[in-house]
Amino acid sequence: MDVLQTVWNAISNFTVQYVANPIRTMGVWDVVDLLVLAVVLYQVYRFTRNRRAGRVLFGLGAVFVCCLIILALKLPALSYIVRLLSATAFFCIIVIFQPEIRDMLEHFANITVLNPRSNTVSRKKFALAKSVVDETVDAVEKMAATKTGALIVFEGLTKLGDYIETGKEIDARVTSKMLQTIFYENTPLHDGALIVRNMRLWAANCVLPSSKSKMDFGTMGMRHRAAVGVTEVSDALVVVISEQTGTVSVAQDGKLLRGLDADTLRDVLMTYIAGNAYLRLKRANMKKEYLAMLEKVAKVDLPKSKSTQEQSVEKEFQKIIGTDKSVTEEETESDAPSVRAEKGSQAEKAQTESNDSEL
């Protein structure tokens, strides 16, 4: 009972000192401080929930709770060890989460606020970007049709120099024939990744890291694992062509999208390379198409009265079914003289026949 009372008193003192008293004396800036802290913790949670760091954080949380219980119970030996470890806890966290901290800093450095021109291209480079995308899509279509495996990496803000050094630098213009030649089965550079830097074919036969995620790749091979792996450590975009099925896939931010057609691939690549410049152009084109459609609809004149042909057809139909009185009357009046003439001719014929009989 004494132990339980001691634990309860420690919990009560902790709650009063660190929960109740701060709430009573809380001001506006304290609320702002808590909101910012909540946003930061939520972003950390989103960043680590699909990584191994998530389980490590859970383990650290369990260790922290155990340390609080030890300090509350005032166990001399364990309390001394906890105090020794707490002095180096900050450095231990840095060592444990070194890969995740590096990735987080890279993502933070790549945000648009710090790189305002990173999500668009100038007018001078837009034509080059469109040419690169058109040539790439053409090559991907032809390689997918022949089931030629390919792995094309478009470098973003995060430089891929470590992986470029594992391959062969070529520094060539992006053309459809060049891409097909590189990934042709009998060429020495077909095995590995091709890295595109500054809209030029920079290096081929590069080795990429394999994915560390728990994604179910199914029957997909090492190309898809490498594509996802390099996007987990950078902001690159990767185009993959399956050698078994010819399926075209795109990897970005550790995610894989499969079964893309040519139009969708063109939109994805143009959005990644040209950014807002392409999106503004696409919105303008869609607006023009919409206005042209409205103008076409507005120019359609609905017939207010029946045409002459429609009136004649309707009269003939009414005449057939016998409901057109005006037509019947007109025809009766117009046919009266001919009827009378026919009757006269019949009378004259009858008279002639009677005279012949008398003779």
Number of C-alpha atoms within 10 A of each C-alpha: 6 7 9 10 10 14 17 13 13 17 15 12 13 13 13 13 11 10 12 12 11 13 12 8 8 10 11 7 9 13 12 11 11 11 12 12 12 12 11 12 12 12 13 14 14 12 15 17 13 13 14 14 19 16 13 15 17 11 11 13 12 11 12 14 11 13 18 15 16 18 17 17 16 14 11 11 9 14 18 14 11 18 13 11 12 14 10 10 13 10 10 13 14 12 11 13 15 13 12 18 15 12 16 17 10 16 15 12 14 18 13 11 10 10 11 10 12 17 15 18 18 11 11 8 13 18 13 15 21 17 15 21 24 20 17 23 20 18 19 29 19 14 24 21 12 12 18 20 24 27 25 23 27 21 22 18 15 14 13 21 11 11 17 20 13 15 20 14 16 13 15 13 14 20 19 20 12 16 22 19 15 18 24 17 13 10 10 12 19 22 20 22 27 30 28 24 16 11 20 16 23 20 24 28 22 22 18 24 16 16 19 14 15 9 13 7 11 6 7 13 12 15 22 22 21 23 30 29 22 25 23 21 21 21 21 25 24 26 26 27 25 20 18 13 14 21 20 24 20 24 24 19 15 21 14 19 12 13 12 14 14 14 9 12 22 18 15 16 23 21 16 17 26 23 18 17 17 20 15 11 11 13 11 12 12 12 12 12 12 12 12 12 11 11 11 10 10 9 8 8 7 6 7 6 8 10 10 9 9 11 12 12 12 14 16 14 13 15 15 10 9 11 12 15 11 11 15 14 11 10 11 12 11 11 11 11 11 11 12 11 11 12 12 12 12 12 12 12 12 12 12 12 11 11 10 9 8 7 5
